[in-house]
Amino acid sequence: MGKTKTAVLSGTPLEKKSGKQIYEEKKRRKKLEEKKAQVAGLGLKGGERIKVVGGEIIPQEEEKVTGTGEPQSQKHKKTKARGKKYRQVYKKIDKAKRYPVSEAIKLVKKTSYAKFNASVDLHLTIKKGGFSTDVSLPFFSGKQKRVEVANDKTIEKLNEGKVNFDILLATSDMMPKLLPFARLLGPRGLMPNPKAGTLIKDKKSVNKFSGNSLVIKTEKSRPIIHTSVGKVSQKDSELKENIDTIIEAVNKKQIERAYLTSTMSPSVKIDLAN
């Protein structure tokens, strides 16, 4: 074994294969037959072929069939587990009902189980995206905003990447200095512009942006508005006036759905007809 014998027939030498070479050839043939069997099991139609370029054939994912005859995926989406307190207060809300604003406020306060003074938030779905407007609420919404008028110190902070304000106002002569920071301010919605009313004529205009003023705008990719209207500790009448002001600013006809909720409570559908 291991030696090679050579025979001569009609003047042409023929080489006999060794035992090792025969074994390797059988091994290669076996692998080819296994690959052919795998290809045959893929359920191809007549005339279709699969060319194996290299690597292994990826096995098909099996699907379970339900009693209705429909395939059921093996992977199931995990449902978000709610806490015991949430489930208890959830039962107090009729999800099929739309509540008038006054009733919705009472229900949100009743179902808020936070131990702190939670925020009351309004969520609106409107017909079109790209909406933005300034609103001055009749009563303080509970969120203190930091307003800054752009100056040379602001430019120094922006050079260091510091953004420690919620609203940035600027006069027309400061805009050329702010343009290099458009990528820093733009995504945060802080770049001064006439549409948002943050491009001002003089510093006296700062007063209208302090206190209860809000910038109401939709999300970037969806026509949805999220805004705070106050705190759970506030009077119902104050919260209602703030909500009515926002709805009027957005335009009731443009609103498709409205929800009221607190930081820790289920949402309540609002009936805008009442």
N, C-alpha and C positions, 0 to 999 in steps of 0.2 A: 504494500500500500504506500502511496506517495510517489511511486516511480512511474515513468511514462514509457510506454512501448510504442515503437514506430514500425508500421508495416508498409511495404512498397507494392502497389498494384498498378500495372501498366506503366511503370516508370514514374508514377505520381505518389509521393509519400503522403500517408494519412496519419494524423496524430490522434492517438487514443487519449481520452480525458481521464484524469486521475480521480480517485474517490472523493477528494475534497471539492474538485470542480463540479462533479455531478451533484454533490450535496448542496452547493451554493445555487446551482441552476434550479434544482427542485424547490428550494426556499423562495427564489424569485417568482417562480410559477405560482406557488401557493398564495403569495401576496397579491399577485395580479388577479387570481380567481376570487379572493376575498373582496377586493375593490369592485369587481364586476358584480358580485352579489349585493353589495351595498347600493350601487347605482340602480340595480334592478328593483330594489325595495323602495325607491323614491316615488313610485307611482307615476311614471312618465307616460304620456300619450304616445300613440303610434307615430313613428317618424322623428320623435324628439330625442336629442342626444345630450349627454353631459360630458364635457371635456375636463378631465382632471389635470390641472396645471401643476399642482404640488400641494403638499400638506395633507391633512386629513379631511374627510367629508364631514361636514357639520351635521350632527343628528337632528332630525326634526323634532320640534316640541310637541308632545302629545297633548291632545285636548280631551277633557272629559265631556261626555254627552249627558245632558239632563234628561228628565222624563219627558220634556216637550220636544226632544230631538234636536235642541239647539246646543252648539258647543259651548262649553264653560271653561274659561281660562283658569289655570291653576293658581295664578297670582290674584290675590284679593286686596282691594284698597283698605287700608286701616282707617277706621272711623275714629274721629277725635273723641276721646273719653272726657265727659263732663263731670265736674265734681258734684257731690251730694247737694250742696246749697244751691247750685245752679239749677239742678233738676227739680228741686222743690219750688223755686220761684217761677220756673218755666211753665209749670202747670197753671199758674194764675193768669197767663196770657192766652187769649184766643187767637191763634195764628191765622185763622181764616177771616178775622174781623179787622176792619180799619177803624181806628179810634179818632175822635175829634182831638184837636191839639190839647185842650184842657184835660181831657181824660187820659191822654197819652202821658202827659207830664206827671199826673198823680200815680199812674201805673208804674212808670219808670222809677219814681221815688220809692214806691212800695216794694219793688222787686230788686232794688239795689242793695246788695249785701256786703259792700265794701266797708271796712272799719274806718276809712278816712273819708274826707269830704270829696267825693268823686265828681268828675266832670260830667255834664250832660251834653251829649253830642248829637248833631243832626246830620243825617246821611241822605243825600239826594241823588237820584238818577235822572238826568235830563236828556233831551232829545239830541243835542249836539255837543261835541267836545270843543276844546279850545276856548272855554268861557272863563272870563276873569272880570271882577268888578270890586270896587271898594265899598264897604258898608260901615256905617257908624251906628252901633247898637245903642238903644235907649239906656241899657243898664250894663254895668261892667260884667264881662264874660268870665272873669276869674283868671285870665292869663295875662301877666304883665309882659309887655313887649319892649324890646330895646331898639329905639329909633336913633339912627346916626345920620348926620349930614356930612357928605363926603368932603374931606379937606386933605391937607398934606399929611397929617398924622394917619388918616385912613389909608392913604397910599403906602405908607411905611409898614403898616400892619399887614396889608394885603401882600406886600413883597415877602413877608415872613410866613405867609399862608394862614394868618390869623383872621377868623371871621367871628367876632363876638357881638353881633347885632342881628335883630330879626327883620328890620326894615332899613334899607339904605336909600337916602334921598340925595339928590345931586342937582346942582344948577348946570346950565348948558356949558359954562366955561370949564367945568370939572370933567365932563364926559370924555374928552380926548385922553385924559390921564387914566380913566377907568377902563377904557377899551382893551388894554393888554390883559385885564383880569376877567374878561368875558367868560372864559372856560371855568373859572373859579366861582364866579357869582351867578352865571346863567343857570346851571343845573339846580341851584338852590332857590331860584326865583328871586334873586336879590339885585339883579342888574336893573338900575333905574331906567324907566321908559315912560313915554307919555300915556300909553294905554293903561298902565297900572296907576298913573298919577304920581309916580315917584320922581319924575323929572319936574322940579319946581322952579319958579321964577326967582324967589328970594327965600331967606331963612324964616320969614314970618309964616310960611305955609306949613311949618313943622307941626303946629298946634293941631291940625286936623288929623294927623296920623297918631297922636298920642291917645291914651285912655281906652275908649271902647271901639276904635276903628279896626276893621278886619279886611283882609283881602280874600274874597271868595273866588276860588278857581277850581276847575276840573283837574282830574289826574291827567298825566301825559298821554296815556294810551287808551283811557276810557272816559266816557262822559259822566263821571261820578264826582260828587262834591262831599267832602268831609269837613265839618267845622264844629267848634265848641260854641255852645250858646249860654253857658253858665255853669253853676255848681248845684249839687243836690240840695245844699243848705239855703239856696235862694228862694224867694217867694215864687209861688206858681205864676202870679201875674207878671213878674219881671221876666221869667223864662218865656212865657207866652208872647210878650211884646218883642223880645229878641228874636224868637222864631218867626213871628209874623213879618218882622223887618227883613229878615234874610229871604223868606219866601217871596216877598214883594220885589226885592232887588233882583232875584233870579228870574222872576215872572212865573206865576202859577201855571200858565198854559204850557210852559216849556218843561215842567216837571212831570215825569212819568211815575215815579215812586218816591216815597218819603218815609224815613224810619227815624225813630228817636230811641236813644239808648244811653246808659251811663257807662262809666269805666268798667264796672262789673255788674252787668245785668243783661238779660236777653233783650233783643230789639222789639220795638212796638211799631206796627204799621200806622201811619197817619192818614186820616181821611181829609184831603185838601178841599173837599167840597163844602165842608162845614167850618 
